[in-house]
Amino acid sequence: SLNLEVQIADGDELPEQLIQPFIDNNLNYTIEILDSELANLSVSGVDANRLRDGFPHVILRLQQTETNSSESWNYAILYDATSELSSEGNSRIRDVIFDWEQEIIGLTLAEVNLTKQEALDPIHWDGDFSNANVATSAQSAGFALSMFIPMIVAIWTATSAIQPSIDLTAGERERGTMEALLCTPANRVELLYGKWVAVGVVAGTSVLFQLAGLLFAVAFLIPSDIFGVPTLSIWSIASLLLSVLLFAVFVVAVELALAVRAHSVKEAGTVLGPIVIAFIVPAMFAQFVNLEGIEWWWFVAPIFNVCLAMREALLDITDLSHIALWLGSSLFYAFVAVTWAARQFQREDLVESIS
């Protein structure tokens, strides 16, 4: 049991509601008169040394006040935080005080014919909260996927195209196989276009399979009543696939253009590594763009356009003007990038083997 000293202001009496809880919590209490010269009940004064010595373990100070409530008290609990017994006594008394306070609140409300529910919760929800959301689970799933799928696609595309781009440019220079290709009937621009298509197919196929695997995992692991499969129209599915492929084509064109200028595989990796961030950051920012009333120029900005196109597709939004903007701008950016790469491929110092 713990030793409790209850200090009550002169003229006040220990509330009967506290006696039984003290006994139930093994608190051996004694009653003393509260020092009337204290500035407030929290000032320890001469009681500090007594608490440090362990007798009593804890002190409860009470002083009745006059308010409109049926009963009102000021209180303070003095204890020694470095003593386990004193801290335990403080915890027990706090629980007792809380229950006592709830009882007083109930009595005060009863005097004006109110329940605690009526007083503390005058405005409350009627019915099932989940029924108020008119969006279906499939629509909610599409919205959730639209917030992270474009960013993941950007990461997958940028990373999956790096190694093939390096291998077909700087890698062939180091292996000495570039001259063999240059001896074929195809001209250099055709060779570069072939590399572009090859890397684009690898990157695009890789991203599509990873995306299909992710959607299958989501549909398989999460119950349909919690996270349904998005219901997309044929146009939305086609728009999603086309945006992924166009993004892959654009990324491959940029990475090929940079890899062609590299003099070695190591240099190409050093250059293309940070380029991934240039694709990821806009894709992350695009997740926070509000699609309602969005300005047209968002669908022309590089990277933003295809990321927003993926979001609209996953939300089953078909806007022909937006589709025309991101489709045309993506093809234009890819054409500019591959044209620049073709010009680099014409330079002898960039295509001749190191050996």
Secondary structure, DSSP 4 states (H G I P E B T S, - for coil): -EEEEEEE-TT----HHHHHHHHHTTEEEEEEEPPTT-SSTT--TTHHHHHHHTSSSEEEEEEE---SSSS-EEEEEEE-TT-HHHHHHHHHHHHHHHHHHHHHHHHHHHHTT--HHHHH-SS---S-GGGG--S-HHHHHHHHHHTTHHHHHHHHHHHHTHHHHHHTTHHHHHHT-HHHHHTSSS-HHHHHHHHHHHHHHHHHHHHHHHHHHHHHHHHHHS-TTTSPPP---HHHHHHHHHHHHHHHHHHHHHHHHHHHH-SSHHHHHHHHHHHHHHHHHHHHHHTTS--TT--GGGGTSTTHHHHHHHHHHHTT---HHHHHHHHHHHHHHHHHHHHHHHHHHT-HHHHS---
